Structures are given as structure tokens and as C-alpha cells.
Amino acid sequence: MSVEKALQRPINYSAMDTSEQYRVDKKLGILDWEPTAKEAREYSRKRSEMGDPEYTGLDNDIASNF
């Protein structure tokens, strides 16, 4: 399943530039992955559980401290 492959992306994936993201997705074999709504929710939930700031809102918490 592609969700499991996508979850192998580095925690800083969303901060990478598009060429780096392309290389990661190519290596994982998910260049053409188009998640269903259910897969997108599962991916977001699991990334949040992993502590990914893109999905946990940590960026907002950090920004509010300054």
C-alpha cells in the first residue's frame, strides 16, 4: 500500500524543495501516488503521531512564542 511507502518519507519532507521531494518519492516508488480521501486522512493521522510539525501544528506553537 502506498500509505506505508509515503510514511517512509523523512520527517522534514514538507520542508524539502520539490526536486528533493521528487528524488525521495522516486526512490520510494510513489511518484504517481494519488491518495484516496481515506488514504490522505490515514497519512495525515500517522504523520501527526510521528511528530511531523506539518501535521501536528507545532510550527504554529513555536511561532506564537516569538
C-alpha positions as CSV (number, residue, x, y, z in Angstrom):
1,M,0.0,0.0,0.0
2,S,1.3,3.4,-0.9
3,V,0.5,5.0,2.5
4,E,3.1,2.8,4.1
5,K,5.7,3.9,1.5
6,A,4.8,7.5,1.9
7,L,5.2,7.2,5.6
8,Q,8.9,6.4,4.9
9,R,9.4,9.9,3.8
10,P,11.8,11.9,6.0
11,I,10.2,13.9,8.8
12,N,11.3,17.1,7.0
13,Y,9.8,16.1,3.7
14,S,7.4,19.1,3.6
15,A,10.3,21.5,4.1
16,M,12.3,20.0,1.2
17,D,12.3,21.7,-2.2
18,T,10.4,20.0,-5.0
19,S,13.5,18.4,-6.6
20,E,14.4,16.7,-3.2
21,Q,10.8,15.6,-2.8
22,Y,10.9,14.1,-6.3
23,R,14.1,12.2,-5.5
24,V,12.6,10.8,-2.3
25,D,9.3,9.8,-3.9
26,K,11.2,8.2,-6.9
27,K,13.3,6.2,-4.5
28,L,10.2,5.0,-2.6
29,G,8.4,4.2,-5.9
30,I,5.5,6.5,-5.3
31,L,5.9,9.2,-7.9
32,D,2.5,8.6,-9.3
33,W,0.7,8.0,-6.0
34,E,-2.7,9.8,-5.9
35,P,-4.1,9.0,-2.4
36,T,-7.8,8.5,-1.9
37,A,-9.5,10.6,0.7
38,K,-9.3,7.7,3.2
39,E,-5.5,7.3,2.5
40,A,-4.9,11.0,2.8
41,R,-6.6,11.0,6.3
42,E,-4.6,8.0,7.3
43,Y,-1.4,9.5,6.1
44,S,-2.1,12.8,8.0
45,R,-3.1,11.0,11.2
46,K,0.0,8.8,11.2
47,R,2.4,11.7,10.3
48,S,0.9,13.6,13.3
49,E,1.5,10.6,15.5
50,M,5.1,10.6,14.3
51,G,5.5,14.2,15.4
52,D,5.7,15.8,11.9
53,P,5.3,19.5,12.6
54,E,3.5,19.9,9.3
55,Y,0.7,17.7,10.7
56,T,0.8,18.5,14.4
57,G,0.6,22.3,14.4
58,L,3.9,22.6,16.1
59,D,5.0,25.3,13.7
60,N,2.2,27.4,14.9
61,D,3.0,26.8,18.6
62,I,6.7,27.7,18.0
63,A,5.8,30.8,16.1
64,S,3.4,32.0,18.8
65,N,6.3,32.0,21.3
66,F,8.1,34.8,19.5
